[in-house]
Structures are given as C-alpha cells and as structure tokens.
Amino acid sequence: MGFTLKPVTGTQLIGREEIVQTLLKELSNTKSDTDYALYGRRRVGKTSVLREMERRLRTEKNIVIVYLSLWQIFPFTLKTFLERLIVTILESYHEKLSLKHAISDLMKTPAAMLKTILEGIAISATLRDDLIFTLSFKNQPEVDYSKLFEKAFSLPETLAKDTNTKCVLILDEFPSLLEFKDGLSLV
C-alpha cells in the first residue's frame, strides 16, 4: 500500500485497530452515552479511524450513524453548516422513519421538530417509491444561531428516542466550528 491523502478503511487501515476497537466497544453499546474527540496532528489518520468506525457501526441494527465532514461544506457558514447537519441527520434516519408512522404523523412530526430548529423550512417526505423526503431552507432575516445550534444538535437525540435507536454523530474536522463568530461559545 502506498501513501495516500485519502482516508482508508478495512484491510488498508494499518496500525489503528486498537483505537478502533476501543471506540467501537463503547459506541456500539446502546446504553452508553460516552462522547469522544480524536485529536492530533494533520495527516495522522484521524479521518481514517472515523470512517472505519462508521463502516463497522453501520452493521449494527439499532445504531444510526450520522457522518458529516465539515470540510465538505461550502460555503462554510454557520447557516450552511446547520442546514447540512439537519439534512444529514434526516437522511441518516430515513430508513428508521418508515411506515410505522402514519403518513400524516411523518409529515407533522419532522415539521414540528424542525419548526423550532429552522423557521421557514419546507418539508415533504417520501417512503420507498410512494413518498420522498425533500427539504428546502428559506432565508430568514434574523436567526438566533446559538439557539438554533443547540436545537440542531438535539435533533439526533430526539430521533433516536422516537425510533428506539442510538445515534452516533461523527463530525469530522470538528475544530472548524471555532472559525465561526462566537464559535467557541457555540461549542
């Protein structure tokens, strides 16, 4: 295997098995609510570890993985970050928000939750071939981003509780949040 600047997983992930196993042991425990932060110099394999954990946790039935790389959000503003975070969370829960909910409930519940998260959001939902999830965000003149930030981060917990699952939220390049005005207070 040659040197690469892209994350690696599976058999190409060398020398990180102990870290991955330690994290997986805790994160795969549906009763645990332990948080982790991976930190280190650039290009030492943090993203590869996160991607490998994501790959392995996807095999767990009652765990929903939400993976978002902050470096893939452009333009990187608090608004676009929150929009992408909410969309990614809802996409990750798409399978779990299935026909067990009545169609009217499916339409009302996310809208009610998201109304407090983002005013002016338009939602439609599709399950399988009959119904499609669509989100559109309307510009709002003034938004309390600190409150919005808090509510966006509570969305995975709410969905996990509603679907009787555990949500593992993986934010790659998390320190990028500090770039926002008031980033430190948000975090």
C-alpha positions in Angstrom: 0.0 0.0 0.0 1.4 3.4 -1.0 1.0 6.7 0.8 -2.4 8.3 0.2 -4.0 11.6 1.2 -7.4 9.9 1.2 -8.9 8.1 4.2 -8.5 4.3 4.2 -10.7 1.6 5.7 -10.8 -2.1 6.1 -7.6 -4.0 5.4 -5.8 -0.8 4.3 -6.2 0.7 7.8 -2.9 -0.3 9.4 -1.8 0.3 13.0 -5.1 1.7 14.2 -7.0 -1.4 15.2 -6.6 -0.8 19.0 -8.0 2.7 18.7 -10.9 1.5 16.5 -11.7 -1.4 18.9 -11.7 0.8 22.0 -14.0 3.3 20.4 -16.3 0.6 18.9 -16.7 -1.2 22.2 -18.2 1.9 23.8 -20.0 3.3 20.7 -21.7 0.0 19.9 -23.1 -0.2 23.4 -26.6 1.2 23.0 -26.8 2.0 26.7 -23.6 4.2 26.6 -23.7 7.9 26.1 -20.0 8.5 26.2 -18.6 11.1 23.8 -15.1 11.0 22.2 -12.9 13.5 20.5 -10.0 12.4 18.3 -7.2 15.0 18.1 -3.7 15.0 16.7 -1.5 16.5 14.1 -2.7 16.7 10.5 -2.5 13.6 8.3 -2.0 11.0 11.1 -5.2 9.0 10.2 -8.0 10.5 12.3 -10.4 10.6 9.4 -9.5 7.0 8.5 -10.3 5.9 12.1 -13.6 7.8 11.9 -14.5 6.2 8.6 -13.6 2.8 9.7 -15.8 3.2 12.8 -18.6 4.4 10.6 -18.2 1.4 8.3 -18.3 -1.1 11.2 -21.1 0.6 13.1 -23.3 0.5 10.0 -23.7 -3.2 10.6 -25.3 -2.7 13.9 -29.1 -2.9 13.7 -30.1 -0.4 16.4 -27.5 2.2 15.7 -27.9 5.1 13.2 -24.6 6.7 12.0 -24.6 10.4 11.1 -21.3 11.3 9.4 -20.5 14.8 8.3 -17.2 16.2 7.2 -17.2 19.9 7.9 -14.6 20.4 5.2 -17.1 19.3 2.6 -19.5 22.2 3.4 -19.2 25.2 1.1 -19.6 28.0 1.7 -18.7 27.2 5.3 -21.0 29.4 7.2 -23.0 28.7 10.4 -26.2 28.7 8.3 -24.9 26.2 5.7 -23.4 24.0 8.4 -26.7 23.8 10.3 -28.6 23.2 7.1 -26.2 20.4 6.1 -26.2 18.9 9.6 -30.0 18.7 9.7 -30.3 17.3 6.2 -27.6 14.7 7.0 -29.4 13.7 10.2 -32.7 13.3 8.5 -31.1 11.3 5.6 -29.4 9.0 8.1 -32.8 8.4 9.8 -34.7 7.9 6.5 -34.9 4.1 6.9 -36.0 4.3 10.6 -38.7 6.8 9.9 -40.6 4.2 7.9 -44.3 3.3 7.5 -44.6 2.5 11.2 -45.5 6.2 11.4 -48.7 7.3 9.8 -48.1 9.4 6.8 -49.7 12.4 8.4 -47.6 11.9 11.5 -44.5 11.6 9.4 -45.3 14.9 7.8 -46.2 16.6 11.1 -43.6 15.3 13.4 -40.5 16.4 11.5 -42.1 19.7 10.6 -43.0 20.3 14.3 -39.4 19.4 15.4 -37.8 21.4 12.6 -40.0 24.4 13.0 -38.3 25.1 16.3 -35.0 24.4 14.6 -35.4 26.5 11.4 -38.3 28.8 10.8 -39.4 28.7 7.2 -38.4 25.2 6.4 -40.5 23.3 3.8 -40.7 19.6 4.2 -42.1 16.8 2.1 -41.4 13.1 2.8 -41.2 10.0 0.6 -41.1 6.5 1.8 -39.8 4.0 -0.7 -41.4 4.6 -4.1 -44.5 6.4 -2.8 -43.2 9.2 -0.7 -39.9 11.3 -0.9 -38.1 13.4 1.7 -37.4 16.9 0.5 -36.1 19.8 2.5 -35.8 23.4 1.4 -34.5 26.1 3.6 -35.8 29.6 3.2 -33.7 32.6 4.2 -34.7 34.2 7.5 -33.8 37.8 8.2 -32.7 37.2 11.8 -32.0 33.9 13.4 -30.7 33.2 16.9 -27.9 30.8 15.8 -26.8 29.8 19.2 -30.4 28.6 20.0 -30.6 27.0 16.5 -27.2 25.3 17.0 -28.4 23.8 20.3 -31.7 22.6 18.8 -29.9 21.1 15.7 -27.7 19.0 18.0 -30.7 17.8 19.9 -32.4 16.5 16.8 -30.4 13.2 16.7 -31.3 12.6 20.3 -35.0 13.2 19.6 -35.0 10.9 16.6 -33.0 8.2 18.5 -35.6 8.3 21.2 -38.5 8.2 18.8 -37.1 5.3 16.8 -35.6 3.4 19.8 -32.1 3.6 18.4 -28.8 5.0 19.3 -27.4 7.8 17.2 -23.6 8.1 16.7 -22.9 11.6 15.4 -19.5 11.8 13.7 -18.3 15.3 12.9 -15.0 15.2 11.0 -12.9 18.4 11.4 -15.0 19.5 14.4 -12.5 22.2 15.4 -13.6 24.1 12.2 -16.7 25.2 14.2 -14.3 27.5 16.1 -13.9 29.5 12.9 -17.5 30.9 13.3 -18.1 34.2 15.0 -18.9 33.1 18.6 -17.6 29.6 17.6 -16.1 28.9 21.0 -19.3 29.8 22.9 -21.3 27.7 20.5 -19.1 24.7 21.1 
